[in-house]
Amino acid sequence: MDASFDAEVSTLRTVAATASGSRALAHERIVCEFRKQLQGEGPGPTEADLQCFARLVLVETALLEELGDAERLQSGLSDGVRARHAHGDGRSLPR
């Protein structure tokens, strides 16, 4: 298994989690602003709030898709390593 690829996947997990947290905070802010608006205490979320949230959703989605791809590749690499060791001669079985 490639240690640098494992580190990259780990970093991608951290970045994706940060993006998810940022999106959740933006969502919470919008909900609070709408709640204030319904209670007559404010104008509601700004256009900038909504656009920022939309951008965060796009970034989060892209990162989660990339993370899924990387984890599938990582799993495939692990399967290949296991197959080589199970075979005993360093060769993997054809898929």
Number of C-alpha atoms within 10 A of each C-alpha: 11 10 8 9 13 14 11 14 20 15 13 19 19 12 16 21 15 13 20 19 14 16 21 15 13 19 19 12 17 18 14 14 19 18 16 15 14 12 9 10 11 12 12 18 17 12 9 9 15 15 11 15 20 15 12 20 19 14 16 21 15 13 19 19 13 16 20 15 13 19 17 12 14 17 13 12 14 14 13 19 16 14 17 15 13 13 12 10 9 13 13 16 10 6 4
